Amino acid sequence: MKIRFACLFALMINPAFAADPFARSTINTGSTIVPGQQIRLTVDVFAPGFFTSPPDLPLFDIPNALVTLPEERAQNLVETVDGVQYSGIRRRYAIVPEKPGAFSVLPIKIDFTYTADGKPLKGSVNTVPTTFEVATANNSGTLFSARDVEIAQSFDRDPATLGSGDVLVRTIVVTAKDTQAMLIPPVDIGAPSGVKQYLKPPRIEDGISVGRGETESRRTETVSYTTDAEGGFILPPIRYTWFNLETSTETTADLPAVTLSVAAAVARRGITPELQSVQPSPFEQRRAVMGWVLLALAALAAAWWARGLPGFALERLVYLRGEIETSRWYRLHTLRRTIRTAPPEMVYSALHDWSAQEGFRTLGGRISDYPDLAKEVEALERMLYSGGHHTFDRRRAARALAPVRGRQTPRNVSALPELNPSR
């Protein structure tokens, strides 16, 4: 009975002990949603303490909709709930409905690991189910809905100065916002008369930065044209159609027709003379054979002399590697890298190992020559063991490990003179 009362009292005076992770999810529906329009499902995962592994957000299926998890940088969050400070990570799904109607997003189970009160824990949270409605797009027969759609073309050479048999490469680029590159429809380039055309597989790209925190998607199509006849040829104009999310209307963009002017191939003049090969004399043949024999003997001698070089070189490399890994410079380099990237527990353990390697009994004795590092170690210890919120500046701690002029003698070395000093 006393133990139960003690546990209840501990929970009452230490709310962080009873704090549990949780998740939130929202859909940025905004105004009316139409088929083919990309919407975002924002998922926030919170845990007391800090994360030791990022949340594992799984992909899920929604009937008649495309769901992806774009490779965007996660956003870090901090929030205080009932006096407990939580660390949060935000990710966003992209959902593209393919037809009108009601859509449901079932709960999403998310697993992760975190540390609370200095203890590593495994966490698992579930989002709440959400729904959204998709309306019918007026006067639109296409599923491609986007914003700021642009189409442009370029050529690798002047189409008006071609010769018979030349190859002209045409590049057409379509960019759009609020959509996925895989949903951007192909461009109808037509079939020009008298010209052969060859299409390459399209290149699709997502998450292209355009400034101000915005991104766009891109579809690039490449077409090669060639003809063996001379004269003028017309590449037909291109009309590209989409549903404009800004105006809620069907919008088109046009690329003009292009004229190819192909001239006759330049005829080769004259007859190329045939050069008769000159046979070497018997003396020259014998001299060439002797030269090859001497070259082969020299190669064999060099191989015999160099047969022991690989083993010697490997031995020297192993020796040099051992010298480098045991050097003080390498230990400091490894410690700086650990401070910048490793979890706080590993950083604290690495600092103790470094202090022992330097010949000091305690970490405090070693870092007394590094005032900035001592401040950061104190912050790290409070963050790991006090249960409060303290900021450990990794960059400052790594920069503090610069060579220190002055005393470098370990604290555990005796201050008495040597018993039998050497001269």
Number of C-alpha atoms within 10 A of each C-alpha: 5 7 8 9 10 11 10 12 11 13 14 12 9 12 12 20 15 11 18 14 17 18 20 14 19 16 18 10 15 7 6 13 21 27 23 28 25 23 21 19 18 15 18 19 27 25 27 25 26 20 22 16 13 13 22 12 17 11 10 14 11 14 10 14 14 17 20 16 16 13 11 11 9 11 11 13 13 13 13 10 9 8 9 17 19 22 18 22 18 18 21 23 20 19 21 26 24 17 17 16 14 11 17 12 16 15 14 18 14 17 17 18 17 22 18 19 16 16 10 14 12 12 17 17 20 17 19 14 12 14 12 13 14 19 13 13 22 11 10 19 11 14 20 23 29 22 18 12 23 14 19 13 14 12 14 11 12 11 18 14 11 21 21 17 16 15 17 18 18 17 14 18 18 21 23 21 22 22 24 27 21 14 19 22 15 13 17 11 15 11 12 13 10 15 16 13 17 10 12 10 9 14 13 18 15 20 16 13 11 9 7 6 6 11 14 20 22 23 23 21 18 18 17 17 18 19 19 16 16 17 15 12 19 15 17 17 13 15 14 17 18 22 27 19 20 9 9 15 15 18 14 13 13 12 15 11 11 13 13 21 17 22 18 13 14 8 6 7 6 6 6 7 6 6 6 6 6 6 8 9 9 9 9 11 12 11 12 13 12 12 12 12 12 12 12 12 12 12 12 12 12 11 12 10 10 10 11 10 11 10 10 11 11 11 12 12 12 12 11 12 12 11 12 13 12 11 11 14 12 13 16 16 12 14 19 22 14 19 21 16 12 15 13 20 12 13 21 18 10 18 19 18 15 18 18 15 12 16 15 20 16 14 17 15 15 22 19 11 18 16 12 16 20 19 15 21 22 14 17 21 16 16 19 21 12 13 15 14 14 15 11 18 16 22 13 15 21 20 11 19 17 11 11 10 7 7 7 11 13 15 14 11 10 9 8 6 7 8 6 6 6 5 3
